[in-house]
Amino acid sequence: MTIFFIAEIGINHNGDIEIAKKLIDQAKEAGFNAVKFQKRDINIVYDEKLLSSYRESPWGTTQREQKEGLEFGEDEYDQIDNYCKNKNIQWFASAWDLNSLSFLDKYDLKHHKVASAMITDKNFLKELANKKKNTFISTGMSSEKNIDEAVEIFDKANCPFELMHCVSTYPMKPEDANLNTIDALKRKYKCKVGYSGHETGLAVSLAAVSKNISSLERHITLDRSMYGSDQAASLEPRGMKELISIINKMQISFGEEKLGFILDEEIPIAKKLRAHIK
C-alpha cells in the first residue's frame, strides 16, 4: 500500500506566514504529499475565563493574546493556498469548530481532518461527513464507543474516511505507542488505517509502516527549541528527509508474497556456489 505522507505544521508557524512557507518548502523537499494546519475560532473553542487568564508568551500575558497570535486568518490562508498550488503540494486543516469548518469551504481542499479532540462532537462530525471529502480521523483520547459512533456517522453519510491511530501525549513515549491497535482497528472497521505520531525520533513511525498503514502524519518544525507546545514532538528538516527516505526504501524492500523467488542475478551465483553438489 502506498503511504500518504502528511506534514503537520499545525501552529508550529507561531503566527508567522514566512515560517509557514519555509515549513511548506521543507515538507515538499522531503517528499511529503500534504501539509496540514489547524483552524480555530478561539471564542468558540475556549471560554472567556480561560482566555482572560495569565499566559506569558511572545504576544502578551493572557491566553487570548497567545491564541490570537497563533491563529491564521483569511489573508494567511489565501497565501498558503496559492503557495501550495505553486509548490504542487496539497494542504488541508483540522477545524476545531463549525465556524472554522465553514471557513475552509472557501478552498478547494481534497481532505479534511478530525483532530482527536473533536471525535466526540457528533454535530461537528455530521456536518463534516456531509461534505463528502476524504477525511482522516485521529483516535487519540478515544474510547471504542467514541470510534464506533464516529465511524457510524461517516458510514451513514457515505463519506470516505480513514482512521489514524494516535496517542495524544506530547511527546509520546515509545512504550505508549501500542501500534498493535492498528491491526485491531483494521479488523473491526474494515477501513484504511494510518498513524499520527507525536513521538520524538523515527523508530515508532518506522515500526508503524510494518503494520501496512495507509497514511502517516508527523508534526514538523524548523527547530524543536522554538516556542510552542508541539515543537518538541516535531521533526526538523533533516528528520523529515530521513523519515521519507527510509520508508520509501522499506516499501520497496517488502516486495511480493511469493515462494521460490529467484532473481536472475542469483542464477550464475547459484551455479558457482553449488558446483560441488552432484
C-alpha positions in Angstrom: 0.0 0.0 0.0 1.3 3.4 -0.9 1.5 5.6 2.2 0.1 9.2 2.1 2.6 11.4 4.0 1.2 14.3 5.9 3.4 17.0 7.4 1.5 18.5 10.4 2.5 22.2 10.6 -0.4 22.9 13.0 0.5 26.0 14.9 4.3 25.5 14.7 4.4 28.5 12.4 4.0 30.6 15.5 1.7 33.0 13.7 4.4 33.9 11.1 3.4 33.3 7.4 7.0 33.3 6.4 7.8 30.4 8.8 4.8 28.6 7.4 6.1 28.9 3.9 9.5 27.7 5.0 7.9 24.6 6.5 5.9 24.0 3.3 9.2 24.2 1.4 10.8 21.7 3.7 7.9 19.3 3.6 7.9 19.4 -0.2 11.6 18.8 -0.4 11.4 15.9 2.0 8.7 14.2 -0.1 5.5 14.7 1.9 2.2 14.6 0.0 0.5 17.3 2.0 0.9 19.8 4.8 -1.8 20.3 7.4 -2.7 23.2 9.6 -5.2 23.8 12.5 -8.1 26.3 12.3 -10.0 27.6 15.4 -12.5 30.2 16.3 -11.0 30.9 19.7 -14.2 32.5 21.0 -15.9 29.1 20.5 -13.2 26.7 21.3 -12.2 28.4 24.6 -14.2 30.1 27.3 -13.7 33.6 28.4 -12.4 32.6 31.8 -9.5 30.7 30.2 -8.9 33.4 27.5 -8.5 36.1 30.2 -6.2 34.0 32.4 -2.5 34.6 32.7 -0.2 33.1 30.0 3.1 34.7 29.2 4.0 34.4 25.5 5.7 36.3 22.7 2.3 38.1 22.1 1.4 39.2 25.6 0.4 38.0 29.1 -3.0 36.4 28.5 -4.2 33.2 27.0 -6.3 35.3 24.5 -3.2 37.2 23.2 -1.3 33.9 22.9 -4.0 32.1 21.0 -4.8 35.1 18.8 -1.1 35.3 18.0 -1.0 31.7 16.8 -4.2 31.9 14.7 -4.0 32.5 10.9 -6.9 34.4 9.2 -8.1 34.7 5.6 -5.1 36.6 4.3 -2.7 34.0 5.6 -4.7 31.1 4.3 -5.1 32.7 0.9 -1.3 32.9 0.8 -1.0 29.3 1.9 -3.4 28.2 -0.8 -1.5 30.0 -3.5 1.9 28.9 -2.2 1.0 25.3 -2.0 -0.5 25.4 -5.5 2.7 26.8 -6.8 4.7 24.2 -4.9 2.5 21.4 -6.2 1.8 20.1 -2.7 -1.7 19.6 -1.1 -2.8 21.3 2.1 -5.7 21.0 4.4 -6.6 21.7 8.0 -8.2 20.3 11.0 -11.1 22.5 12.0 -12.0 22.7 15.7 -15.5 24.2 15.4 -18.2 24.7 12.8 -17.2 28.3 12.0 -13.7 27.1 11.1 -15.2 24.3 9.1 -17.3 26.8 7.1 -14.2 29.0 6.7 -12.3 26.1 5.0 -15.1 25.7 2.4 -13.6 28.7 0.5 -10.7 26.5 -0.6 -10.8 23.5 -2.9 -9.4 21.1 -0.4 -9.3 17.3 -1.1 -9.2 16.3 2.5 -10.5 17.1 6.0 -9.1 16.0 9.3 -10.9 15.2 12.6 -8.5 16.1 15.4 -8.5 13.7 18.3 -10.1 16.4 20.4 -13.1 16.6 18.0 -14.0 13.0 17.6 -16.7 13.2 20.4 -18.5 16.2 18.9 -21.3 14.4 17.0 -22.8 17.6 15.5 -19.4 18.6 14.1 -18.8 15.1 12.7 -22.2 15.0 11.0 -21.6 18.4 9.3 -18.1 17.3 8.3 -19.3 14.0 6.9 -21.9 15.7 4.8 -19.2 17.4 2.9 -18.2 14.0 1.4 -14.5 14.7 1.3 -11.9 12.1 2.3 -11.5 12.6 6.0 -8.7 11.5 8.3 -10.0 10.7 11.8 -7.5 10.7 14.6 -8.4 8.3 17.5 -6.3 9.8 20.4 -8.0 10.0 23.8 -10.9 8.0 22.4 -12.8 5.0 23.7 -14.0 2.2 21.5 -17.5 3.7 21.7 -16.2 7.1 20.6 -14.7 5.5 17.5 -17.8 3.4 16.9 -20.0 6.5 16.8 -17.7 8.4 14.6 -17.4 5.6 12.0 -21.2 5.2 12.1 -21.7 8.8 11.2 -19.3 8.7 8.3 -20.7 5.4 7.0 -24.3 6.7 7.2 -23.2 9.8 5.2 -21.4 7.7 2.7 -18.3 9.9 3.3 -14.9 8.3 2.6 -12.6 8.2 5.6 -9.7 6.5 7.2 -8.9 6.2 10.9 -5.5 7.3 12.2 -4.2 5.5 15.3 -2.9 8.2 17.7 -1.8 8.7 21.3 -2.3 12.2 22.4 0.8 12.9 24.6 3.4 15.4 23.6 5.9 13.9 23.2 4.7 10.3 23.3 6.8 7.7 24.9 7.6 4.8 22.6 6.3 2.3 25.2 2.9 4.0 24.9 2.5 3.7 21.2 0.6 0.4 21.2 0.9 0.0 17.5 -1.0 -3.3 17.6 -4.1 -1.2 17.9 -3.7 -0.5 14.1 -4.4 -4.2 13.5 -7.5 -4.1 15.8 -8.9 -1.0 14.0 -8.5 -2.7 10.6 -10.2 -5.9 11.8 -13.2 -4.2 13.4 -13.9 -1.3 11.0 -12.7 -2.8 7.7 -11.2 0.5 6.6 -7.9 2.1 5.9 -5.9 2.9 9.0 -3.0 5.3 9.3 -0.8 6.6 12.1 -0.5 10.1 13.6 2.6 10.3 15.7 3.6 12.6 18.5 6.9 10.9 19.4 10.4 12.1 19.1 12.7 10.4 16.5 11.8 8.0 13.8 11.6 4.5 15.3 7.9 4.3 16.2 6.8 5.7 12.8 9.0 3.2 11.0 7.5 0.4 13.1 4.1 1.7 12.1 5.0 1.2 8.5 5.3 -2.6 9.1 1.6 -2.5 10.0 0.8 -1.6 6.4 -0.6 1.8 7.3 -2.3 3.9 4.6 -1.2 7.3 5.9 1.5 8.7 8.2 1.3 12.1 9.9 4.1 13.8 11.8 4.4 17.3 13.2 7.2 19.3 11.6 9.3 22.3 12.7 12.2 24.3 11.7 13.7 24.0 15.1 12.5 22.0 18.1 13.7 24.7 20.5 11.2 27.2 19.1 8.3 28.5 21.2 5.3 26.1 21.3 3.9 23.0 22.9 4.1 20.9 19.7 7.7 21.7 18.8 9.4 19.1 21.0 7.4 16.3 19.3 8.1 17.5 15.8 10.6 16.5 13.1 13.2 19.1 12.0 14.2 19.2 8.3 16.9 16.6 8.5 14.5 14.2 10.3 11.7 14.8 7.7 14.0 13.8 4.9 15.4 10.7 6.7 11.8 9.6 7.5 10.6 9.6 4.0 13.8 8.2 2.5 13.9 5.3 4.9 10.2 4.5 4.5 10.5 4.6 0.7 13.3 2.0 0.9 11.3 -0.1 3.3 8.3 -0.2 1.0 10.5 -1.2 -1.9 12.1 -4.0 0.2 8.8 -5.6 1.1 8.3 -6.9 -2.4 5.8 -9.7 -3.2 4.3 -12.6 -1.2 6.0 -15.2 -3.4 7.6 -18.5 -2.6 10.5 -19.9 -4.7 11.5 -16.4 -5.7 14.9 -16.4 -7.5 16.4 -13.3 -9.1 18.1 -13.6 -12.5 21.2 -12.2 -10.8 21.2 -15.2 -8.4 21.3 -17.9 -11.1 25.0 -17.6 -12.0 25.9 -17.2 -8.3 23.9 -20.4 -7.5 25.7 -22.3 -10.2 29.1 -21.2 -8.8 28.3 -21.9 -5.2 26.6 -25.2 -5.9 29.1 -26.5 -8.4 30.4 -29.1 -5.9 26.9 -30.5 -5.3 26.2 -33.6 -7.5 
